[in-house]
Amino acid sequence: MSLIVRPARQEDAPSIAAIRHAAYLTKPGHATAYGTLPLADHMRLETVNTQIFIAASSALRAQILVVEDPATGQVISTAKWFLPVPEGERALELDRLPKVNPEDRYLNHTLLEAYMRAIAEKEMNGQEDRRCY
């Protein structure tokens, strides 16, 4: 069986959302942060946010790849990362993208804020203004 690895396209967003749900939202830690967001709501929000990310990936210096099974045409796996930003260049910051969020009643803001602070500290990877992860 041959598989195809390729950059994500807009039409892949629902499949990516489903994969992310299976990988993350079913885990206890994620449920603690994001609550029990109904599946239909998660799929809608994650699909829109993934489409926004794909459209802005070049400016973000980021990439989402998918693995497609050519026999079925299904996206079966995905990976997302941020590329190194060359010295002297700047990338669009992720927090500048519009994002559709779940209702506040589902979120554990204290935990999410601590998580975002920790990520921001690690993003720079010891190199001022040059995120790489």
C-alpha positions in Angstrom: 0.0 0.0 0.0 1.4 3.4 -1.0 0.5 6.6 0.9 0.8 10.2 -0.2 2.3 12.9 2.0 1.3 16.3 0.8 0.6 19.9 2.1 -2.9 20.3 3.5 -5.6 21.9 1.4 -8.7 23.7 2.5 -10.9 20.7 1.8 -8.8 18.6 4.2 -9.8 20.7 7.2 -12.8 18.5 8.3 -10.5 15.4 8.2 -7.8 17.2 10.2 -10.4 18.2 12.8 -11.6 14.6 13.1 -8.0 13.4 13.6 -7.3 16.1 16.2 -10.5 15.2 18.0 -9.5 11.5 18.2 -5.9 12.4 19.2 -6.6 15.1 21.8 -10.1 15.7 22.9 -10.6 12.2 24.2 -7.6 12.5 26.6 -8.2 13.6 30.2 -5.7 16.5 30.2 -7.3 18.1 27.2 -10.8 17.5 28.6 -9.6 19.3 31.8 -8.6 22.4 29.8 -11.4 22.4 27.2 -14.2 20.8 29.0 -16.8 18.6 27.4 -17.3 20.4 24.1 -19.8 18.5 22.1 -18.4 16.7 19.1 -20.4 18.7 16.5 -19.2 22.0 18.0 -15.6 20.9 18.1 -15.7 19.8 14.5 -17.2 23.1 13.4 -14.8 25.2 15.3 -11.7 23.1 14.5 -12.6 23.0 10.8 -12.9 26.8 10.5 -9.7 27.3 12.6 -7.8 24.8 10.4 -8.9 26.5 7.2 -7.7 29.9 8.6 -4.4 28.4 9.6 -3.9 26.7 6.2 -4.7 30.0 4.4 -2.1 31.9 6.6 0.5 29.2 6.8 3.0 30.9 4.5 2.8 34.2 6.5 3.1 32.2 9.7 6.1 30.2 8.4 4.2 27.1 9.3 3.0 24.0 7.6 0.4 21.3 7.9 1.1 18.1 6.1 -1.4 15.2 5.6 -1.1 11.6 4.7 -3.6 10.5 2.2 -4.6 6.9 1.3 -4.9 7.1 -2.5 -7.0 3.9 -2.5 -9.8 5.7 -0.6 -8.9 9.4 -0.9 -9.0 9.7 2.9 -6.7 11.8 5.0 -5.5 9.4 7.6 -2.8 11.4 9.5 -1.6 15.0 9.9 1.3 16.9 11.3 1.6 20.7 12.0 4.7 22.7 12.9 6.3 26.0 12.7 9.4 26.5 10.6 12.5 28.4 11.7 12.3 32.1 10.9 15.6 33.2 9.3 17.5 36.0 11.0 16.2 39.4 10.0 12.8 38.0 8.9 9.6 38.0 10.8 6.6 35.7 10.7 3.0 36.4 11.4 2.3 35.5 15.0 -0.3 32.9 15.6 -2.3 35.1 18.0 -2.9 37.6 15.2 -5.1 35.1 13.3 -8.8 35.3 13.8 -10.0 32.2 15.7 -13.4 30.7 16.5 -13.4 29.6 20.1 -15.8 27.5 22.1 -18.1 29.2 24.5 -16.4 30.2 27.7 -18.4 27.8 29.8 -16.4 25.0 28.3 -13.0 26.4 29.1 -10.7 26.2 32.1 -9.1 29.7 31.7 -6.6 29.3 34.6 -5.1 26.2 33.1 -5.1 27.5 29.5 -3.4 30.8 30.5 -0.7 28.9 32.3 -0.2 26.6 29.3 0.0 29.6 26.9 2.6 31.3 29.1 4.7 28.1 29.1 4.4 27.7 25.4 5.4 31.3 24.8 8.5 30.8 26.9 9.5 27.7 25.0 8.7 29.0 21.6 11.7 31.2 21.4 14.0 28.2 22.1 16.6 30.5 23.6 16.8 32.6 20.4 15.3 36.0 20.8 12.6 36.7 18.1 13.4 33.4 16.3 10.8 30.8 17.2 11.4 27.3 16.1 9.5 24.2 17.1 
